[in-house]
Amino acid sequence: MTPLAEMADAVLRTGDARGKTALSRRYAGEWQAARRSGVTPDIGLASPPDRPARPDRPELLDPRHVPRRRPGSARGRRAILHAVAHIELNAVDLHWDVIARFAHVPMPIGFFDDWVRAADEESKHFNLVADVLEAMDCPYGSLPAHAGMWRAAEDTAGDLIARLAVVPMVLEARGLDVTPTMIDVFRKACQDPEDGAAARMAVGAMEVIYAEEVHHVAYGSKWFHFLCGRQDRDPKVAFHDLVQRHFHGALKPPFNEEKRAEAGIPPDFYWPLAEAPDTRD
């Protein structure tokens, strides 16, 4: 069996979106089958690319130049789903990258089990959303996308504990905050004569994503706390320090406190890092 870090590197170097997720799911299946049989496969080592291979489209823009998404229109709903697909594809790479880039760090085998499962689920999520986009005649790549998604990976490329603080515990936790609102947007569109069937597909896809993303945030919290214990660091103090150093900007409320707690992130981790609410009329 190919060492896991080499599997991760191969996914990162695959540009085609559907090809990337297919390879991701195949490798995850091989790893999981070996683990179910009682085998502990070789982790190995890799030299992953600074940036993963990506398809020629979508066009990647500076975040300030991505057109604003208006959920009340069919066009706006397509833009929302396209953005979700882009996030999920980036998440596939982020989870394989944490395996490939930090394979040299001594970690329990459960660490690799968790991130293989997360990468597999993110691959499934991308495919679910990409299927909805195709049903809407707006395949992935049809609209411009955010070019800043990989910045957190670059900023934490040399520090596993910083990667865990910023990617699952900040970026993915943000998904727990905003996904319920997106589900509501598509529920309201289920009776739309043009988009009703696709909206129902979107609701199903987003509900799967919402249920499974909490696990990914929890994996980040679990292994962040593990490393804090190994390094004899106070987790809350370490989280605040790492986020302030490696995440650009304040955290944005409102927060989904129930799901964040379920994932192992208490309010005193994120509220002190939050921007002040906008009280203007």
C-alpha positions in Angstrom: 0.0 0.0 0.0 1.3 3.5 -0.9 2.4 5.4 2.2 -0.3 7.8 3.4 1.8 11.0 2.9 2.5 10.0 -0.7 -1.2 9.5 -1.2 -1.8 13.0 0.2 0.8 14.5 -2.1 -0.8 12.9 -5.1 -4.2 14.4 -4.3 -2.6 17.8 -3.9 -0.9 17.5 -7.3 -4.2 16.6 -9.1 -5.7 19.6 -10.8 -9.1 18.4 -12.2 -11.7 18.9 -9.5 -13.6 15.7 -10.1 -10.4 13.8 -10.5 -9.0 15.2 -7.3 -12.1 14.2 -5.3 -12.2 10.7 -7.0 -8.5 10.1 -6.1 -9.2 11.5 -2.6 -12.1 9.1 -2.0 -10.1 6.1 -3.4 -7.1 6.7 -1.2 -9.4 7.3 1.8 -11.1 4.0 1.1 -7.9 2.1 0.9 -6.6 3.6 4.2 -9.9 2.9 6.0 -10.1 -0.7 4.7 -6.6 -1.3 6.0 -7.4 0.2 9.4 -10.6 -1.9 9.7 -8.5 -5.0 9.0 -6.3 -4.1 11.9 -3.3 -2.9 9.8 -1.4 0.3 10.6 -0.2 1.4 7.2 3.0 3.3 6.7 2.6 7.1 7.1 5.8 7.9 5.1 7.0 11.4 4.2 6.2 13.8 1.4 7.3 17.2 0.0 3.9 18.7 -0.8 3.6 21.7 -3.2 3.3 25.1 -1.7 0.0 25.4 -3.5 -2.2 22.5 -4.7 -2.9 21.9 -8.3 -6.3 23.4 -9.4 -8.5 23.4 -12.5 -8.1 26.1 -15.1 -11.5 27.5 -13.9 -12.9 29.2 -11.9 -11.1 32.5 -12.4 -9.6 33.4 -9.0 -10.1 37.0 -7.9 -9.0 39.1 -4.9 -11.7 38.7 -2.3 -12.6 42.4 -2.7 -13.4 41.9 -6.3 -15.7 38.8 -6.0 -19.2 39.9 -6.9 -21.6 40.1 -4.0 -24.0 37.2 -3.7 -27.7 38.1 -3.4 -29.6 35.1 -2.0 -33.1 36.3 -3.1 -32.5 35.6 -6.8 -31.8 32.4 -8.7 -28.5 33.9 -9.9 -27.6 34.7 -6.3 -28.4 31.2 -5.2 -26.1 29.8 -7.9 -23.4 32.1 -6.7 -23.8 30.9 -3.1 -23.6 27.3 -4.1 -20.6 28.0 -6.4 -18.8 29.6 -3.4 -19.6 26.5 -1.2 -18.2 24.2 -3.9 -15.0 26.2 -4.0 -14.7 26.1 -0.2 -15.3 22.3 -0.2 -12.6 21.8 -2.9 -10.2 23.9 -0.9 -11.0 21.8 2.2 -10.1 18.6 0.4 -6.7 20.0 -0.2 -6.4 21.5 3.3 -7.0 18.1 5.0 -4.7 16.2 2.7 -2.1 18.9 3.2 -2.1 18.6 7.0 -1.2 14.9 6.5 1.5 15.5 3.8 3.0 18.6 5.3 3.2 17.4 8.9 3.8 13.6 8.4 7.2 14.1 10.1 5.5 15.2 13.4 5.1 12.2 15.7 1.3 11.9 16.2 -1.0 9.0 17.3 -2.5 7.0 14.4 -5.9 8.4 15.3 -4.7 11.8 14.1 -4.3 10.4 10.5 -7.5 8.4 10.8 -9.4 11.7 11.5 -8.0 13.7 8.7 -8.4 11.0 6.2 -12.0 10.8 7.1 -12.4 14.5 6.9 -10.8 14.7 3.5 -13.1 11.9 2.3 -16.1 13.7 3.6 -15.0 17.0 2.0 -14.6 15.2 -1.3 -18.2 13.9 -0.9 -19.4 17.4 -0.1 -17.8 18.9 -3.2 -19.4 16.3 -5.4 -22.8 16.8 -3.9 -22.7 20.6 -4.4 -21.1 20.2 -7.9 -24.0 17.9 -8.8 -26.5 20.6 -7.8 -24.6 23.3 -9.7 -24.8 21.1 -12.8 -28.5 20.6 -12.3 -28.7 24.4 -12.2 -26.8 24.7 -15.5 -23.9 26.4 -13.6 -21.1 23.9 -13.3 -18.2 24.5 -11.0 -15.9 26.9 -12.7 -18.6 29.0 -14.3 -18.3 31.9 -11.8 -15.3 33.6 -10.4 -14.1 32.5 -6.9 -12.2 33.7 -3.9 -8.4 33.7 -4.4 -7.5 33.9 -0.7 -8.6 30.5 0.5 -5.1 29.1 0.7 -3.6 31.9 2.6 -4.3 30.3 6.0 -2.4 27.2 4.8 0.6 29.2 3.7 0.6 31.2 6.9 0.7 28.0 9.0 2.8 25.8 6.8 5.6 25.5 9.4 3.5 25.0 12.6 1.0 22.1 13.1 -0.6 23.6 16.2 -1.2 26.9 14.4 -2.7 25.1 11.4 -5.2 23.4 13.7 -6.1 26.6 15.4 -6.7 28.6 12.2 -8.1 26.1 9.7 -10.6 23.8 11.6 -11.1 26.0 14.7 -11.6 29.3 12.9 -12.3 28.8 9.2 -14.4 25.6 9.4 -16.1 26.7 12.6 -17.3 29.7 10.6 -19.1 27.2 8.4 -21.1 26.1 11.4 -22.2 29.7 11.9 -23.4 30.4 8.4 -24.7 27.1 7.0 -28.1 27.2 8.8 -28.9 30.5 7.1 -27.9 29.1 3.7 -30.1 26.0 4.2 -33.0 28.4 4.9 -32.3 30.3 1.7 -32.7 27.1 -0.4 -35.7 25.8 1.6 -37.5 29.0 0.7 -36.7 28.4 -3.0 -38.0 24.8 -3.0 -41.3 26.1 -4.5 -39.6 28.1 -7.2 -40.9 26.9 -10.6 -37.5 27.2 -12.2 -35.2 26.1 -9.4 -37.4 24.1 -7.0 -35.9 20.7 -7.8 -32.4 22.0 -7.6 -33.2 23.9 -4.4 -34.3 20.6 -2.8 -31.1 19.0 -3.9 -29.2 21.9 -2.4 -31.0 21.5 0.9 -30.1 17.8 1.0 -26.5 18.6 0.2 -26.2 21.4 2.8 -27.8 19.3 5.5 -25.1 16.6 5.0 -22.4 19.2 5.1 -23.7 20.8 8.2 -24.0 17.4 10.0 -20.5 16.4 9.1 -18.5 19.6 9.4 -19.0 19.7 13.1 -16.8 16.5 13.2 -14.0 18.3 11.3 -14.0 21.2 13.7 -14.0 18.7 16.6 -10.9 17.0 15.1 -9.1 20.3 15.1 -10.1 21.0 18.7 -9.1 17.5 19.8 -5.6 17.5 18.3 -5.1 21.2 19.2 -5.7 20.3 22.8 -3.5 17.2 22.5 -0.6 19.4 21.2 -1.2 22.0 23.9 -0.8 19.2 26.5 2.3 17.9 24.9 3.8 21.4 24.9 2.5 22.3 28.4 0.6 25.3 27.0 -2.8 26.7 28.2 -5.1 26.0 25.3 -7.1 29.2 25.5 -4.0 31.4 25.7 -2.4 29.5 22.9 -5.5 29.7 20.7 -5.7 33.5 21.2 -2.0 34.0 20.5 -2.0 31.8 17.3 -5.2 33.2 15.8 -4.0 36.8 16.4 -0.7 35.9 14.7 -1.9 33.8 11.8 -5.5 34.8 11.0 -6.1 38.2 9.3 -8.9 40.1 10.9 -11.4 39.6 13.7 -13.8 36.7 14.1 -17.3 37.6 12.9 -20.4 37.0 15.1 -23.1 35.7 15.3 -21.7 32.4 16.4 -23.4 29.1 16.5 -22.5 28.5 20.1 -24.4 25.2 20.3 -22.5 23.5 17.4 -19.2 25.1 18.4 -19.6 23.6 21.9 -20.5 20.3 20.4 -17.1 20.5 18.5 -15.2 21.3 21.7 -14.8 25.1 21.3 -16.1 27.1 24.3 -17.2 30.7 24.0 -14.2 32.1 25.9 -12.0 30.9 23.0 -13.7 33.0 20.2 -15.7 35.8 21.8 -12.5 37.7 22.9 -11.3 37.6 19.3 -14.6 38.9 17.8 -15.2 42.2 16.1 -17.5 44.6 17.8 -21.1 44.3 16.4 -22.2 47.0 14.0 -24.7 49.2 15.9 -25.2 51.7 13.1 -28.8 52.3 11.9 
